[in-house]
């Protein structure tokens, strides 16, 4: 990423800051606010955490492990309980403080810009981080992970996949393949779950847009063409009672959908049967750093 300077006005004074500094500031403000709120793991997040735990159980004991973008630290905690030497890295102090009660090393830094020394770790976790970065930083993140790992070090990496992009899966594997040998791949197929989740959230979304003009404007800016026109129409106050009625119907369905592991598994099997690889919504990879020789 370019480090060219840009000029901004701060309290009447002209100030120059780099693009990198601007990026880090924006990311920090966003994630501090995000983690300041109570964040309970979702059904999908718990499923992903359980898969990573099964991988961690295969690791040798007392591995030097980094959890990059550790969030609330569920996997950092599990790795520590498993006997590993853990370094938890996140941009938000509000995330890192979740680990205050256990003896892990906590580092507040902005990915992918890390100041840790080369070949520091035997294993790295980097879960769902890459999707949160600008596309031009993806390659840098993988290079940084490789730099931090010892020879033959292990990487557990995951990312959500855009259902609207047919090549997201192959692009992710190709990106990892530049620095790593892929040992194991696990995919989730939650296309139907996501479709039902969006459907059952429609009423609450429109009610919020009707009650909050700023939120309505933000959503309108995200949409284009027919979708924008439809959202603008259905978020008018005249439809308030209609969406209240739909919320009475959708709320219990939404709650059941997001709490039932059995339903999640059932919908996943149907999705894979109906759409095959086009229903793939998440991919997890266990990989080994390539040798230079």
C-alpha positions as a Markdown table, in Angstrom:
| # | Residue | x | y | z |
|---|---|---|---|---|
| 1 | Unk | 0.0 | 0.0 | 0.0 |
| 2 | Unk | 1.3 | 3.4 | -0.9 |
| 3 | Unk | 2.4 | 5.6 | 2.0 |
| 4 | Unk | 1.8 | 8.9 | 0.1 |
| 5 | Unk | 0.8 | 11.8 | 2.3 |
| 6 | Unk | -2.6 | 13.4 | 2.2 |
| 7 | Unk | -3.5 | 16.8 | 3.7 |
| 8 | Unk | -6.5 | 17.2 | 6.0 |
| 9 | Unk | -7.9 | 19.9 | 8.2 |
| 10 | Unk | -7.9 | 19.3 | 12.0 |
| 11 | Unk | -9.4 | 22.0 | 14.2 |
| 12 | Unk | -8.5 | 24.7 | 11.7 |
| 13 | Unk | -4.9 | 23.4 | 11.3 |
| 14 | Unk | -3.5 | 21.8 | 8.2 |
| 15 | Unk | -2.2 | 18.3 | 9.0 |
| 16 | Unk | -0.4 | 15.8 | 6.8 |
| 17 | Unk | -0.9 | 12.1 | 7.5 |
| 18 | Unk | 0.0 | 9.0 | 5.5 |
| 19 | Unk | -2.5 | 6.8 | 3.8 |
| 20 | Unk | -1.4 | 3.9 | 6.1 |
| 21 | Unk | -2.0 | 6.0 | 9.2 |
| 22 | Unk | -5.4 | 7.0 | 7.9 |
| 23 | Unk | -6.3 | 3.4 | 7.3 |
| 24 | Unk | -5.1 | 2.3 | 10.7 |
| 25 | Unk | -7.0 | 5.1 | 12.4 |
| 26 | Unk | -10.3 | 4.2 | 10.6 |
| 27 | Unk | -9.9 | 0.5 | 11.4 |
| 28 | Unk | -9.1 | 1.2 | 15.0 |
| 29 | Unk | -12.1 | 3.4 | 15.5 |
| 30 | Unk | -14.4 | 0.9 | 13.9 |
| 31 | Unk | -13.3 | -2.1 | 15.8 |
| 32 | Unk | -13.0 | -0.4 | 19.1 |
| 33 | Unk | -16.7 | 0.6 | 18.7 |
| 34 | Unk | -17.6 | -2.9 | 17.5 |
| 35 | Unk | -16.0 | -4.7 | 20.5 |
| 36 | Unk | -17.2 | -2.2 | 23.0 |
| 37 | Unk | -20.7 | -3.7 | 22.4 |
| 38 | Unk | -21.6 | -7.0 | 23.9 |
| 39 | Unk | -20.8 | -9.6 | 21.2 |
| 40 | Unk | -22.1 | -13.1 | 21.7 |
| 41 | Unk | -20.8 | -15.7 | 19.2 |
| 42 | Unk | -23.4 | -16.5 | 16.5 |
| 43 | Unk | -24.4 | -20.0 | 15.6 |
| 44 | Unk | -22.1 | -20.0 | 12.5 |
| 45 | Unk | -19.2 | -18.5 | 14.6 |
| 46 | Unk | -19.5 | -21.3 | 17.1 |
| 47 | Unk | -19.5 | -23.9 | 14.3 |
| 48 | Unk | -16.2 | -22.4 | 13.0 |
| 49 | Unk | -14.7 | -22.2 | 16.4 |
| 50 | Unk | -15.4 | -25.9 | 17.0 |
| 51 | Unk | -13.7 | -26.9 | 13.7 |
| 52 | Unk | -10.6 | -24.9 | 14.6 |
| 53 | Unk | -10.5 | -26.6 | 18.0 |
| 54 | Unk | -10.4 | -30.0 | 16.4 |
| 55 | Unk | -7.4 | -28.9 | 14.4 |
| 56 | Unk | -5.6 | -27.4 | 17.4 |
| 57 | Unk | -6.0 | -30.7 | 19.3 |
| 58 | Unk | -3.7 | -32.3 | 16.6 |
| 59 | Unk | -0.9 | -29.8 | 17.3 |
| 60 | Unk | 2.1 | -30.8 | 19.5 |
| 61 | Unk | 2.0 | -29.3 | 23.0 |
| 62 | Unk | 3.8 | -26.0 | 23.9 |
| 63 | Unk | 3.6 | -24.6 | 20.4 |
| 64 | Unk | 4.4 | -20.9 | 20.1 |
| 65 | Unk | 1.1 | -19.7 | 18.6 |
| 66 | Unk | -0.2 | -16.3 | 17.4 |
| 67 | Unk | -3.9 | -15.6 | 17.1 |
| 68 | Unk | -4.1 | -12.7 | 14.6 |
| 69 | Unk | -7.3 | -10.7 | 14.8 |
| 70 | Unk | -8.2 | -12.6 | 17.9 |
| 71 | Unk | -11.5 | -10.8 | 18.6 |
| 72 | Unk | -13.1 | -11.9 | 21.9 |
| 73 | Unk | -10.3 | -14.5 | 22.2 |
| 74 | Unk | -12.2 | -17.7 | 22.3 |
| 75 | Unk | -9.5 | -19.6 | 20.4 |
| 76 | Unk | -6.7 | -17.8 | 22.2 |
| 77 | Unk | -8.2 | -19.1 | 25.4 |
| 78 | Unk | -8.6 | -22.6 | 24.1 |
| 79 | Unk | -5.0 | -22.7 | 22.8 |
| 80 | Unk | -3.7 | -21.5 | 26.2 |
| 81 | Unk | -5.8 | -24.1 | 28.0 |
| 82 | Unk | -4.3 | -26.7 | 25.6 |
| 83 | Unk | -0.8 | -25.8 | 26.8 |
| 84 | Unk | 0.4 | -23.5 | 24.0 |
| 85 | Unk | 2.3 | -20.3 | 24.4 |
| 86 | Unk | -0.1 | -17.8 | 23.0 |
| 87 | Unk | 0.2 | -14.3 | 21.5 |
| 88 | Unk | -3.1 | -12.6 | 20.9 |
| 89 | Unk | -3.1 | -9.7 | 18.3 |
| 90 | Unk | -5.9 | -7.4 | 17.6 |
| 91 | Unk | -6.4 | -3.7 | 16.7 |
| 92 | Unk | -8.9 | -3.1 | 19.4 |
| 93 | Unk | -8.1 | -2.8 | 23.1 |
| 94 | Unk | -11.8 | -3.6 | 23.8 |
| 95 | Unk | -11.2 | -7.0 | 22.2 |
| 96 | Unk | -7.9 | -7.8 | 24.0 |
| 97 | Unk | -9.2 | -7.0 | 27.4 |
| 98 | Unk | -11.4 | -10.1 | 27.2 |
| 99 | Unk | -8.1 | -12.0 | 27.7 |
| 100 | Unk | -7.0 | -10.0 | 30.8 |
| 101 | Unk | -7.6 | -13.0 | 33.1 |
| 102 | Unk | -5.2 | -15.4 | 31.5 |
| 103 | Unk | -1.4 | -15.2 | 31.0 |
| 104 | Unk | -1.2 | -14.7 | 27.2 |
| 105 | Unk | 0.8 | -12.0 | 25.5 |
| 106 | Unk | -1.5 | -9.3 | 24.1 |
| 107 | Unk | -0.4 | -7.0 | 21.3 |
| 108 | Unk | -2.5 | -4.2 | 19.9 |
| 109 | Unk | -1.5 | -3.7 | 16.2 |
| 110 | Unk | -3.3 | -3.2 | 12.9 |
| 111 | Unk | -3.2 | -6.0 | 10.4 |
| 112 | Unk | -1.4 | -6.5 | 8.1 |
| 113 | Unk | 1.2 | -4.1 | 9.5 |
| 114 | Unk | 2.9 | -6.0 | 12.2 |
| 115 | Unk | 6.2 | -5.2 | 14.0 |
| 116 | Unk | 6.8 | -8.7 | 15.4 |
| 117 | Unk | 10.2 | -10.2 | 14.5 |
| 118 | Unk | 10.7 | -12.8 | 11.7 |
| 119 | Unk | 10.2 | -16.5 | 12.4 |
| 120 | Unk | 8.6 | -15.9 | 15.9 |
| 121 | Unk | 5.9 | -18.6 | 15.8 |
| 122 | Unk | 5.4 | -22.3 | 15.2 |
| 123 | Unk | 1.7 | -21.8 | 14.3 |
| 124 | Unk | -0.6 | -18.9 | 13.4 |
| 125 | Unk | -4.4 | -18.6 | 13.5 |
| 126 | Unk | -5.9 | -16.0 | 11.1 |
| 127 | Unk | -9.6 | -16.5 | 11.0 |
| 128 | Unk | -11.9 | -14.4 | 8.9 |
| 129 | Unk | -9.4 | -11.5 | 8.9 |
| 130 | Unk | -8.6 | -11.3 | 5.2 |
| 131 | Unk | -12.3 | -10.5 | 4.3 |
| 132 | Unk | -12.1 | -7.4 | 6.5 |
| 133 | Unk | -9.1 | -6.0 | 4.7 |
| 134 | Unk | -8.9 | -4.0 | 1.5 |
| 135 | Unk | -8.2 | -6.3 | -1.5 |
| 136 | Unk | -4.8 | -4.6 | -2.1 |
| 137 | Unk | -3.7 | -5.8 | 1.3 |
| 138 | Unk | -4.5 | -9.5 | 0.9 |
| 139 | Unk | -1.1 | -10.4 | -0.5 |
| 140 | Unk | 0.7 | -8.4 | 2.2 |
| 141 | Unk | -1.2 | -10.2 | 4.9 |
| 142 | Unk | -0.1 | -13.6 | 3.6 |
| 143 | Unk | 3.5 | -12.5 | 3.2 |
| 144 | Unk | 3.5 | -11.2 | 6.8 |
| 145 | Unk | 2.1 | -14.5 | 8.1 |
| 146 | Unk | 4.8 | -16.3 | 6.2 |
| 147 | Unk | 7.5 | -14.0 | 7.6 |
| 148 | Unk | 6.4 | -14.6 | 11.2 |
| 149 | Unk | 6.3 | -18.4 | 10.9 |
| 150 | Unk | 9.2 | -20.7 | 11.5 |
| 151 | Unk | 10.2 | -23.1 | 8.7 |
| 152 | Unk | 7.4 | -25.6 | 8.2 |
| 153 | Unk | 5.2 | -23.5 | 10.5 |
| 154 | Unk | 1.5 | -24.2 | 10.5 |
| 155 | Unk | -1.3 | -21.8 | 9.5 |
| 156 | Unk | -5.0 | -22.1 | 10.2 |
| 157 | Unk | -6.8 | -19.6 | 8.0 |
| 158 | Unk | -10.4 | -19.0 | 7.1 |
| 159 | Unk | -12.6 | -16.6 | 5.1 |
| 160 | Unk | -16.3 | -16.2 | 4.2 |
| 161 | Unk | -17.0 | -16.5 | 0.5 |
| 162 | Unk | -19.0 | -14.1 | -1.6 |
| 163 | Unk | -21.9 | -16.1 | -3.0 |
| 164 | Unk | -22.0 | -13.6 | -5.9 |
| 165 | Unk | -18.5 | -14.4 | -7.0 |
| 166 | Unk | -17.9 | -17.8 | -8.7 |
| 167 | Unk | -14.1 | -17.7 | -8.3 |
| 168 | Unk | -13.7 | -16.5 | -4.7 |
| 169 | Unk | -12.8 | -20.0 | -3.5 |
| 170 | Unk | -10.1 | -20.6 | -6.0 |
| 171 | Unk | -8.7 | -17.1 | -5.6 |
| 172 | Unk | -8.3 | -17.6 | -1.9 |
| 173 | Unk | -6.5 | -21.0 | -2.3 |
| 174 | Unk | -4.3 | -19.5 | -5.0 |
| 175 | Unk | -3.4 | -16.7 | -2.7 |
| 176 | Unk | -2.4 | -19.1 | 0.1 |
| 177 | Unk | -0.6 | -21.2 | -2.4 |
| 178 | Unk | 2.0 | -18.5 | -3.0 |
| 179 | Unk | 3.5 | -19.0 | 0.4 |
| 180 | Unk | 2.0 | -22.2 | 1.8 |
| 181 | Unk | 1.4 | -25.9 | 1.0 |
| 182 | Unk | -2.3 | -26.7 | 1.7 |
| 183 | Unk | -2.7 | -29.7 | 3.9 |
| 184 | Unk | -6.4 | -29.8 | 4.7 |
| 185 | Unk | -9.5 | -27.9 | 3.4 |
| 186 | Unk | -12.9 | -27.7 | 5.1 |
| 187 | Unk | -15.9 | -25.9 | 3.6 |
| 188 | Unk | -19.3 | -24.8 | 4.9 |
| 189 | Unk | -22.4 | -24.8 | 2.7 |
| 190 | Unk | -24.8 | -22.3 | 4.4 |
| 191 | Unk | -26.4 | -20.7 | 1.3 |
| 192 | Unk | -30.0 | -21.6 | 2.5 |
| 193 | Unk | -29.3 | -20.5 | 6.0 |
| 194 | Unk | -28.1 | -17.1 | 4.9 |
| 195 | Unk | -31.1 | -16.7 | 2.6 |
| 196 | Unk | -33.6 | -17.5 | 5.4 |
| 197 | Unk | -31.6 | -15.3 | 7.8 |
| 198 | Unk | -31.9 | -12.3 | 5.4 |
| 199 | Unk | -35.6 | -13.0 | 4.8 |
| 200 | Unk | -36.5 | -13.2 | 8.5 |
| 201 | Unk | -34.5 | -10.0 | 9.2 |
| 202 | Unk | -36.3 | -8.0 | 6.6 |
| 203 | Unk | -39.0 | -6.7 | 8.9 |
| 204 | Unk | -36.6 | -5.5 | 11.6 |
| 205 | Unk | -34.4 | -3.9 | 8.9 |
| 206 | Unk | -37.3 | -1.9 | 7.4 |
| 207 | Unk | -38.6 | -0.9 | 10.8 |
| 208 | Unk | -35.2 | 0.5 | 11.8 |
| 209 | Unk | -35.0 | 2.4 | 8.5 |
| 210 | Unk | -38.5 | 3.9 | 9.1 |
| 211 | Unk | -37.6 | 5.0 | 12.6 |
| 212 | Unk | -34.0 | 6.2 | 11.9 |
| 213 | Unk | -33.5 | 8.5 | 8.9 |
| 214 | Unk | -29.7 | 8.3 | 9.1 |
| 215 | Unk | -29.8 | 4.5 | 9.0 |
| 216 | Unk | -32.2 | 4.7 | 6.0 |
| 217 | Unk | -29.9 | 7.0 | 4.1 |
| 218 | Unk | -26.9 | 4.7 | 4.8 |
| 219 | Unk | -28.7 | 1.7 | 3.4 |
| 220 | Unk | -29.9 | 3.6 | 0.4 |
| 221 | Unk | -26.4 | 4.6 | -0.5 |
| 222 | Unk | -25.4 | 1.0 | -0.5 |
| 223 | Unk | -28.0 | 0.0 | -3.0 |
| 224 | Unk | -28.4 | 0.7 | -6.7 |
| 225 | Unk | -31.0 | 0.6 | -9.4 |
| 226 | Unk | -34.2 | -1.4 | -8.7 |
| 227 | Unk | -33.0 | -2.5 | -5.2 |
| 228 | Unk | -32.5 | 1.1 | -4.2 |
| 229 | Unk | -36.0 | 2.1 | -5.5 |
| 230 | Unk | -37.6 | -0.8 | -3.8 |
| 231 | Unk | -35.9 | -0.1 | -0.5 |
| 232 | Unk | -36.8 | 3.6 | -0.7 |
| 233 | Unk | -40.5 | 2.6 | -1.2 |
| 234 | Unk | -40.8 | -0.1 | 1.5 |
| 235 | Unk | -39.0 | 2.0 | 4.1 |
| 236 | Unk | -41.6 | 4.8 | 4.0 |
| 237 | Unk | -43.7 | 5.4 | 7.1 |
| 238 | Unk | -46.9 | 4.2 | 5.3 |
| 239 | Unk | -45.5 | 0.6 | 5.6 |
| 240 | Unk | -44.7 | 0.8 | 9.3 |
| 241 | Unk | -47.7 | -1.2 | 10.5 |
| 242 | Unk | -47.2 | -3.8 | 7.8 |
| 243 | Unk | -43.6 | -4.4 | 8.9 |
| 244 | Unk | -44.7 | -4.5 | 12.5 |
| 245 | Unk | -47.0 | -7.4 | 11.6 |
| 246 | Unk | -44.3 | -9.2 | 9.7 |
| 247 | Unk | -42.0 | -8.8 | 12.7 |
| 248 | Unk | -44.5 | -10.6 | 14.9 |
| 249 | Unk | -44.2 | -13.5 | 12.4 |
| 250 | Unk | -40.5 | -13.4 | 11.6 |
| 251 | Unk | -39.1 | -12.8 | 15.1 |
| 252 | Unk | -39.7 | -16.3 | 16.5 |
| 253 | Unk | -38.6 | -17.9 | 13.2 |
| 254 | Unk | -35.4 | -15.8 | 13.2 |
| 255 | Unk | -34.6 | -16.8 | 16.8 |
| 256 | Unk | -35.2 | -20.5 | 16.1 |
| 257 | Unk | -33.0 | -20.3 | 12.9 |
| 258 | Unk | -30.1 | -18.8 | 14.8 |
| 259 | Unk | -30.3 | -21.2 | 17.8 |
| 260 | Unk | -30.9 | -24.6 | 16.2 |
| 261 | Unk | -27.7 | -26.6 | 15.4 |
| 262 | Unk | -29.9 | -29.4 | 14.0 |
| 263 | Unk | -31.6 | -27.0 | 11.6 |
| 264 | Unk | -28.3 | -25.5 | 10.6 |
| 265 | Unk | -26.9 | -29.0 | 9.7 |
| 266 | Unk | -30.2 | -29.9 | 7.8 |
| 267 | Unk | -30.1 | -26.7 | 5.7 |
| 268 | Unk | -26.4 | -27.2 | 5.0 |
| 269 | Unk | -27.1 | -30.7 | 3.6 |
| 270 | Unk | -29.9 | -29.4 | 1.4 |
| 271 | Unk | -27.8 | -26.5 | 0.2 |
| 272 | Unk | -24.9 | -28.7 | -0.9 |
| 273 | Unk | -27.4 | -31.1 | -2.6 |
| 274 | Unk | -29.2 | -28.3 | -4.5 |
| 275 | Unk | -26.2 | -26.1 | -5.5 |
| 276 | Unk | -23.1 | -28.1 | -4.9 |
| 277 | Unk | -20.0 | -25.9 | -4.7 |
| 278 | Unk | -22.1 | -22.8 | -5.5 |
| 279 | Unk | -23.5 | -23.2 | -2.0 |
| 280 | Unk | -20.1 | -22.9 | -0.4 |
| 281 | Unk | -20.1 | -19.9 | 2.0 |
| 282 | Unk | -17.0 | -20.4 | 4.1 |
| 283 | Unk | -13.6 | -22.1 | 3.7 |
| 284 | Unk | -11.1 | -23.2 | 6.4 |
| 285 | Unk | -7.5 | -24.2 | 5.5 |
| 286 | Unk | -4.7 | -25.9 | 7.4 |
| 287 | Unk | -1.5 | -25.1 | 5.6 |
| 288 | Unk | 2.3 | -25.5 | 6.1 |
| 289 | Unk | 4.8 | -22.8 | 5.2 |
| 290 | Unk | 6.7 | -23.7 | 2.1 |
| 291 | Unk | 10.4 | -24.4 | 2.3 |
| 292 | Unk | 12.7 | -22.1 | 0.4 |
| 293 | Unk | 14.9 | -25.0 | -0.6 |
